[in-house]
Amino acid sequence: MATIKVCKVDELAPGSARRVAVEPEPIALFRLEDGFYATSDTCTHAQSSLAAGDVDLEDCSVECPYHGAVFDIRSGRAMGLPATKPVRTYTVTVIDGEVFIETE
């Protein structure tokens, strides 16, 4: 299992996201009110970066900036058309004030 350090906890405010360039696909790291979550960064509908989308803290969702598809940040579930396929989710841990993502 590969784990990568992404940032310090205080570098990402609630409601914001960061794109993490890793292979084989980029990952989007999100900070919600209750912690950090990670999904595939690429929308399953039209190859747009979800980290560049609008995060809704109340619904724990992100809206793709390209066509407006909505995904549940916690589960990856597609919540609104035009996307119908979920995005992959990744395990995130916080250790000593630093945020890590398990990439495999």
N, C-alpha and C positions, 0 to 999 in steps of 0.2 A: 504494500500500500504506500503510495507517494503522498506526502503532506508538504504543502508549501506555505510559507509565511507571506501574508498579503499586506498587512498594515498594523498599526497600533490602534487600539480601541478608539482613542480620541481623535483619530484622523477621519472618521466617518460619522457624520451626524445622523440621527434618526430621520428616515425619509430619503436618504441618499444612497447612491450606488457607485460601484467602481468596477470597471472592466479589467479582468485579469487575463493577460495573453499567455495561454498555455496550450500545449498540443495534447490531443488532436483537435480540441475546440476551445475557444475562449470561454471564460466563466464570468458571470456577473455576481458580485458580492453586494448584498443589500443589508442595510441596517434598519430594522423595525424597532418599535418601542420596547419589545421584549428580547431583543438580541439580533444576532447576525444569521443570515441565510444565504445560500448560494444556489444558482441555477445555471444551466447553459446560457450563454450570453446571446445566442442567436435565436431569434423568433422562428418558430416552426412553420410560419406561413410565408415569410418573404425575406429571410436573411438579413434582418436588421438587428442592431445591438440593443438588447433590453436594458443594459446599464444606462443607455442614453434616454430611456423612457421615463414617464411620470410615475412615481411611486405614490400609492395611496395608503397611508398608514392605517386608516380606519378599516379598509377592506383587506389589508396585507397583500396588495396586488401591484402589478406593474403593467402599464399600458405601453405597447410597442409604439415608437414614434413614427413608424412608416405607414401602417394601415389601421392602427388602433386596436389590435388584438390585445386581450387582457389575460394575464396569467396570475394564478395564486403563487405568491413568492414562497410560501411554506411547503406546498405540495408539488408545484410545477404544473398543476392542472390548468388547462385552457378554460377560461371563464367567459370569453366573448369572441364572437366571430371577428375577423375571418379565420382565425386559428382554430383548429379542432384537435390537434395533437398536443400533448403536454410537452414541457421542456424538462430535461433531466435535472435532478436536484443533487446536491453534494453536501456531505457532512462538514459542518463548521465547528471549530472549537476555539475557545479563548483561553490562553495560558499566559499568566503573568502580564496581562494587559496587551497581548499581541494576538492577532486573529490569524488562524490557520484554516486551510481548506484541504480536505482529503480528496485527491484528484482521481483515485482509482479504488 
